[in-house]
Amino acid sequence: MAAVGTSADNALAESFNATLKREVLQNWKCFDSLLHARRDVFAWCVRYNRKRRHSWCDYLSPLEFENRTCGKLTLTA
């Protein structure tokens, strides 16, 4: 994180919130219930963190990127 007051101070949060609004909340003026809203946002967060392809990892899902790059741990003596 950058120093307080700089333009990059909360850029990560702003980017995350903008993506959430664009992909989940864009066409909803009002959800049926609080539970419905929480379920939709939670499902999106799971997809965003586990399945959605990201440019930073060569357009692989984060799970696939970890599986390809981290490999298996080896035991040391």
C-alpha positions, 0 to 999 in steps of 0.5 A: 500500500502507498502512503496515506493521501497518495493517489494509489492509496486505495487503488486496489479496493477501488478496482475491486469495487468497480469490478464488483459493481460492473459484473454483479450490481450493474443491472440491479436497482434493488435485490429481493432480500438481503440474503439474495444480495449476500449470496450473489456477492459471495458467489461472485467473490468465489468466482473472482478469487478462484475461477475468473481469468486474470491478466496478471497470471497470463489469463489463467484462473488463480487456482490453475496458475498456482497449480502450474507454478507452485508444483508439489512440495518436496520433503527435505531430509 
